[in-house]
Amino acid sequence: MYKIITHPGSAHKDDFMSVSLLLATLGSAEVYRREATPEDLADLDTYVVDVGMEYDPEKHNFDHHQDSSSPCAFHLLMRYLGFHDAAMIVFGWYGHMSMMDVRGPYRTAQYLGIDTSILFAASSPIDGYILSCFSKITVLTQQDAFYGLMKEFGEDLIGMVGQKMGRLEQLQRETKILPVKHLKALVSRIDENPKLSMELYLRDLADDDVVISITPSIRGAGWELLRLGDNLQIDFRSVATHPEIRFVHANGFMAKTKSLTSLDVVLDIAAQAIADS
């Protein structure tokens, strides 16, 4: 059976996510939160992450603290497993997560051009609780409930990389960009998790004139019309009385139709929601 060694004491996203990733890919392993020994570093059946002062993928050692230019251990593992490049594309948090671990919140906030207090205000109490639980563990085996949580988290993370990349390619093939008055609407007929990777597609599209997305609704049988980028030229409250409309959000950023009515009809509804230029 494989062993995974990571550092004791306070847990961080880097070591937690690294261990989760390995639990998802190794099949079965025992986790030890302690300092790594020379024997650990030499044993090919032992993965040493975020501790040990050695980066040697062939020996399964993935620390970054010995090199100030190295990314976090999680990135080193993602590179080793072949997921890094796709993760850089599909996860907005991925690059900044390494920066936070390696350079800290103040340098990260400076890089992002924001006040550090914003980073602290956006921190999640869920993250804090889970990392606190991981901090209290010295040995983790398959019999522990927390083992299952971490393994499933790693599996979900890997799965999401593939799902988002696959959906991005599908959107690039199938999505239509259609004129609506002086602006444009994005139309996708994908009905399973229709918003998956939509932000990636819009980022690559880089067209400020695309201000509405039209996709199948996940709550009901109709279309969902959504204002993009909070563009205030679009206010769906203006179409609330349209016979095909069943719901309009009170703030006007979303509307839903009663059915998957024809594209001509839904585009006409979108046009009515756009203020004149």
C-alpha positions as CSV (number, residue, x, y, z in Angstrom):
1,M,0.0,0.0,0.0
2,Y,1.2,3.5,-0.8
3,K,2.0,6.1,1.9
4,I,1.4,9.8,1.7
5,I,3.5,12.1,3.9
6,T,2.6,15.7,4.5
7,H,3.5,18.2,7.1
8,P,2.1,18.3,10.7
9,G,0.6,21.3,12.4
10,S,-1.7,23.8,10.7
11,A,-3.2,22.5,7.5
12,H,-3.5,24.6,4.3
13,K,-5.2,24.3,1.0
14,D,-2.0,23.2,-0.6
15,D,-1.4,20.1,1.5
16,F,-5.1,19.2,1.8
17,M,-5.7,19.4,-2.0
18,S,-2.4,17.6,-2.7
19,V,-3.4,14.7,-0.5
20,S,-6.9,14.6,-1.9
21,L,-5.5,14.4,-5.4
22,L,-3.3,11.5,-4.5
23,L,-6.1,9.6,-2.8
24,A,-8.1,10.0,-6.0
25,T,-5.3,8.6,-8.2
26,L,-3.4,6.1,-6.2
27,G,-6.4,3.8,-5.4
28,S,-5.5,3.3,-1.8
29,A,-3.0,4.9,0.6
30,E,-2.4,5.7,4.2
31,V,-1.8,9.4,5.1
32,Y,0.7,10.5,7.7
33,R,0.9,14.1,8.9
34,R,4.5,14.3,10.2
35,E,8.0,15.3,9.0
36,A,9.5,13.3,6.2
37,T,12.4,11.0,6.9
38,P,15.3,10.2,4.5
39,E,13.7,6.8,4.2
40,D,10.4,8.4,3.1
41,L,12.1,10.4,0.5
42,A,13.9,7.4,-0.9
43,D,10.8,5.1,-1.0
44,L,9.1,5.0,-4.4
45,D,5.9,3.8,-2.7
46,T,5.8,6.9,-0.5
47,Y,4.6,10.2,-1.9
48,V,6.0,13.2,0.1
49,V,4.0,16.4,-0.5
50,D,4.5,19.9,0.8
51,V,7.3,18.8,3.1
52,G,10.8,17.2,2.8
53,M,12.6,20.0,1.1
54,E,12.9,18.0,-2.2
55,Y,11.2,18.1,-5.5
56,D,11.9,14.9,-7.5
57,P,8.9,13.6,-9.4
58,E,10.6,10.3,-10.2
59,K,11.0,9.6,-6.5
60,H,7.5,11.0,-5.8
61,N,8.7,13.9,-3.7
62,F,6.8,17.1,-4.2
63,D,7.9,19.9,-1.9
64,H,8.4,23.5,-3.0
65,H,9.8,25.2,0.1
66,Q,13.5,24.7,-1.0
67,D,13.0,26.9,-4.1
68,S,11.4,30.3,-3.9
69,S,10.6,30.2,-7.7
70,S,8.6,26.9,-7.4
71,P,4.8,26.8,-7.4
72,C,2.9,25.1,-4.6
73,A,3.0,21.4,-4.1
74,F,-0.5,21.0,-5.6
75,H,0.6,22.5,-8.8
76,L,3.7,20.3,-8.9
77,L,1.4,17.2,-8.5
78,M,-1.0,18.5,-11.1
79,R,1.8,18.8,-13.6
80,Y,3.1,15.3,-12.7
81,L,-0.4,13.9,-13.3
82,G,-1.0,15.8,-16.5
83,F,-3.8,18.1,-15.4
84,H,-2.0,21.4,-14.9
85,D,-2.4,23.0,-18.3
86,A,-6.2,22.2,-18.5
87,A,-6.6,23.4,-14.8
88,M,-5.1,26.7,-15.7
89,I,-7.7,27.2,-18.4
90,V,-10.8,25.9,-16.5
91,F,-10.3,27.0,-12.9
92,G,-10.2,30.8,-12.2
93,W,-8.9,30.1,-8.7
94,Y,-6.1,27.8,-9.8
95,G,-3.2,30.2,-10.4
96,H,-4.1,32.5,-7.5
97,M,-4.2,29.5,-5.1
98,S,-0.5,28.8,-5.7
99,M,0.3,32.5,-5.4
100,M,-1.5,32.7,-2.0
101,D,0.4,29.7,-0.8
102,V,3.9,30.7,-2.0
103,R,3.8,34.5,-1.8
104,G,1.1,35.1,0.8
105,P,-2.1,37.2,0.8
106,Y,-0.4,40.6,0.8
107,R,1.7,40.0,-2.4
108,T,-1.3,38.3,-4.0
109,A,-3.6,41.2,-3.3
110,Q,-1.0,43.6,-4.7
111,Y,-0.8,41.4,-7.9
112,L,-4.6,41.5,-8.2
113,G,-4.8,45.2,-7.6
114,I,-7.1,44.9,-4.6
115,D,-6.9,45.6,-0.8
116,T,-5.8,42.6,1.3
117,S,-9.0,43.0,3.4
118,I,-11.0,41.9,0.3
119,L,-9.2,38.6,0.3
120,F,-9.8,38.1,4.0
121,A,-13.5,39.1,3.7
122,A,-13.9,36.5,0.9
123,S,-12.4,33.6,2.9
124,S,-14.8,30.8,3.5
125,P,-15.7,29.4,6.9
126,I,-16.2,26.1,5.2
127,D,-12.6,26.1,4.1
128,G,-11.5,27.0,7.7
129,Y,-13.5,24.2,9.2
130,I,-12.3,21.5,6.9
131,L,-8.7,22.5,7.2
132,S,-9.0,22.6,11.0
133,C,-10.3,19.0,10.9
134,F,-7.4,18.0,8.7
135,S,-5.0,19.7,11.1
136,K,-6.1,17.4,14.0
137,I,-5.3,14.2,12.0
138,T,-2.0,12.4,12.4
139,V,-2.9,9.2,10.6
140,L,-5.7,8.8,8.0
141,T,-6.8,5.4,6.6
142,Q,-9.6,4.0,4.5
143,Q,-11.6,3.3,7.6
144,D,-11.9,7.0,8.4
145,A,-14.8,9.0,7.1
146,F,-12.6,12.0,6.4
147,Y,-10.6,9.7,4.0
148,G,-13.7,9.3,1.9
149,L,-14.4,13.0,1.8
150,M,-10.9,13.8,0.6
151,K,-10.8,11.0,-2.0
152,E,-14.2,12.1,-3.4
153,F,-13.0,15.7,-3.4
154,G,-10.0,14.7,-5.4
155,E,-12.0,12.6,-7.8
156,D,-14.5,15.5,-8.3
157,L,-11.7,17.9,-9.0
158,I,-10.1,15.7,-11.7
159,G,-13.5,15.0,-13.2
160,M,-14.4,18.6,-13.4
161,V,-11.2,19.4,-15.4
162,G,-12.4,16.9,-18.1
163,Q,-16.0,18.0,-18.0
164,K,-15.2,21.7,-18.3
165,M,-12.8,21.2,-21.1
166,G,-15.2,18.9,-23.0
167,R,-18.0,21.3,-22.6
168,L,-15.9,24.3,-23.7
169,E,-15.1,22.4,-26.9
170,Q,-18.9,21.6,-27.3
171,L,-19.8,25.2,-26.8
172,Q,-17.2,26.3,-29.4
173,R,-18.8,23.9,-31.9
174,E,-22.5,24.4,-31.2
175,T,-23.1,27.9,-29.8
176,K,-24.6,30.5,-32.0
177,I,-24.0,34.3,-31.7
178,L,-26.9,36.2,-33.2
179,P,-27.7,39.9,-33.6
180,V,-30.3,41.4,-31.3
181,K,-31.0,45.0,-32.2
182,H,-27.6,46.7,-31.9
183,L,-26.1,44.0,-29.7
184,K,-25.7,40.2,-29.7
185,A,-27.1,37.2,-27.9
186,L,-25.5,33.8,-27.3
187,V,-27.8,30.9,-28.0
188,S,-27.0,27.4,-26.8
189,R,-29.4,24.4,-26.9
190,I,-27.3,22.3,-24.4
191,D,-29.8,21.3,-21.8
192,E,-27.6,19.3,-19.3
193,N,-26.0,21.8,-16.9
194,P,-26.3,24.5,-19.6
195,K,-24.1,27.0,-17.8
196,L,-21.1,24.7,-17.5
197,S,-18.0,26.4,-18.9
198,M,-20.0,29.3,-20.2
199,E,-17.7,31.8,-18.5
200,L,-14.8,30.2,-20.3
201,Y,-16.5,30.4,-23.7
202,L,-17.4,34.1,-23.1
203,R,-13.8,34.8,-22.0
204,D,-12.4,33.3,-25.2
205,L,-15.0,35.0,-27.3
206,A,-14.0,38.4,-25.8
207,D,-16.9,40.2,-27.5
208,D,-18.4,43.0,-25.4
209,D,-21.5,43.2,-27.7
210,V,-22.6,39.7,-26.4
211,V,-24.9,40.8,-23.6
212,I,-27.5,38.1,-23.3
213,S,-27.3,34.3,-23.0
214,I,-30.2,32.2,-24.0
215,T,-30.1,28.6,-22.8
216,P,-32.5,25.9,-21.7
217,S,-33.7,26.5,-18.1
218,I,-32.7,24.1,-15.4
219,R,-35.9,24.9,-13.5
220,G,-38.8,24.5,-15.8
221,A,-39.3,23.6,-19.5
222,G,-38.5,26.9,-21.1
223,W,-35.6,29.2,-22.1
224,E,-33.6,31.2,-19.6
225,L,-32.6,34.6,-20.8
226,L,-29.7,36.1,-18.7
227,R,-28.1,39.5,-18.7
228,L,-24.3,39.2,-19.1
229,G,-21.8,41.4,-17.4
230,D,-24.6,43.2,-15.6
231,N,-25.1,45.3,-18.7
232,L,-27.8,47.7,-17.7
233,Q,-29.0,48.2,-21.3
234,I,-30.9,44.9,-20.7
235,D,-33.8,44.9,-18.3
236,F,-36.2,41.9,-18.5
237,R,-38.8,43.6,-16.4
238,S,-39.8,45.3,-19.6
239,V,-41.1,41.9,-21.0
240,A,-42.8,40.7,-17.9
241,T,-46.2,40.9,-19.5
242,H,-45.2,39.0,-22.7
243,P,-47.5,36.0,-23.1
244,E,-44.5,33.6,-23.3
245,I,-42.9,34.8,-20.1
246,R,-43.5,32.8,-16.9
247,F,-40.9,34.5,-14.6
248,V,-38.8,37.7,-14.4
249,H,-36.4,38.3,-11.6
250,A,-37.3,41.4,-9.5
251,N,-34.0,43.0,-10.4
252,G,-34.5,42.5,-14.1
253,F,-31.4,40.4,-14.9
254,M,-33.2,37.2,-15.8
255,A,-36.3,36.0,-17.5
256,K,-37.7,32.5,-18.3
257,T,-40.2,31.4,-20.9
258,K,-43.0,28.9,-20.5
259,S,-41.6,26.6,-23.1
260,L,-38.8,26.1,-25.5
261,T,-40.6,28.4,-27.9
262,S,-39.1,29.1,-31.4
263,L,-35.8,30.9,-31.7
264,D,-37.5,33.8,-33.5
265,V,-39.9,34.4,-30.6
266,V,-37.2,34.2,-27.9
267,L,-34.9,36.6,-29.9
268,D,-37.8,39.0,-30.2
269,I,-38.3,38.8,-26.4
270,A,-34.6,39.5,-26.0
271,A,-34.8,42.5,-28.3
272,Q,-37.7,44.0,-26.4
273,A,-35.6,43.8,-23.2
274,I,-32.8,45.9,-24.7
275,A,-33.0,49.7,-24.4
276,D,-32.3,51.7,-27.5
277,S,-28.7,52.6,-28.0
